[in-house]
């Protein structure tokens, strides 16, 4: 059973998981994991979608707190916000830990005959 804090933390990551649930957005995050800010032009290169579509995806990622944009001259450059990915990872670790505990209880029950 989740405690109140864990439940709140999980709820706070829902927008992150929703944003990452789209293949194009996930690919954009992977591209931004290099640590270098990238322009929409750079992000759209080889993506197979229009710059307008990339822009819409970037705004979804930004709304989820995964990336942030900053104007540099005439272009907007986008950078990864790793804090939100770390929060999502903590949630996945929590879920993984709970599954491990459930499997351990099942194993003990089956082996012990309880």
C-alpha positions, 0 to 999 in steps of 0.5 A, a space after each residue: 500500500 502506498 503512503 500519502 507521500 508516495 501517492 502524491 509523488 506518483 500523481 505528480 509524475 503523471 504528466 511526465 509519463 503522459 508526455 513520454 508516452 509518445 514516441 516522437 516526444 521520447 525521441 526528442 528527450 533522448 536527443 536532448 540528453 546530450 546536454 547541449 541545447 538544441 534548436 527546433 531546426 536541429 531537433 526536426 532534422 531527420 525526425 520525419 515530422 514538420 517543424 510545427 509538429 516538433 514545436 507542439 511536442 516541445 510544448 507538451 514536454 515543457 508543460 510536463 517540466 521535462 524541458 525548457 526553452 530559451 530564446 537565443 537570438 532569433 531561435 528558441 533553444 531547448 534543454 533537458 530538465 533532468 530533475 523531472 526525469 529523476 522524479 519519474 525514475 524514483 516512482 519507477 523504483 518505488 513500483 519496482 520495489 513493491 513488485 519485488 516485495 510482492 514476489 518475495 511474499 508469493 515465493 515465501 507463501 508457495 515454499 512455506 505452504 502458508 
